């Protein structure tokens, strides 16, 4: 069983998948920061100060011992108040669109690269070159 496990781990797909997951997690953090810290504030500025993160619909009552701000989505959520956070959803949707667009650009670049590689004629293998030389010599003698 240990040998099977070693063979499984040493396969290229497993290592590639592990690397992809690690890079994907780091990339997700970068995209979240890009969205939260740059894009959404810019959209808020362009729309006259609209802050999507604070847009929500409160569905339940605020607890009597609540000490946070009644306009803060995070405070109300931490207090257990049922909310529909459509502003947060918009932010997550923008994150998704950014990630999807970057993945699209990467796939497109890889496809272009593969097409360029396919367009180049492949060099014949050494044994084929050697066989051609032998054939040419035999034709000269014959």
Residue pairs with C-beta under 8 A, 6 or more apart in sequence:
8 14
9 15
27 99
27 102
28 95
28 99
31 95
31 98
31 99
31 102
32 95
34 98
35 91
35 94
35 95
35 98
36 53
36 91
39 94
39 98
40 51
40 52
40 53
40 91
40 94
43 50
43 52
44 50
44 51
44 52
51 87
52 87
52 88
52 90
52 91
53 73
53 87
53 88
53 91
54 71
54 72
54 73
54 87
55 73
55 85
55 86
55 87
55 90
56 73
56 76
56 83
56 84
56 85
56 86
56 87
56 88
57 83
57 84
57 86
58 76
58 81
58 82
58 83
59 81
59 82
59 83
59 84
60 81
60 82
61 81
62 70
62 76
62 79
62 81
63 79
63 80
63 81
66 75
66 76
66 79
66 81
68 75
68 76
68 78
68 79
69 75
70 76
73 83
73 85
73 87
73 88
76 83
77 83
77 85
124 132
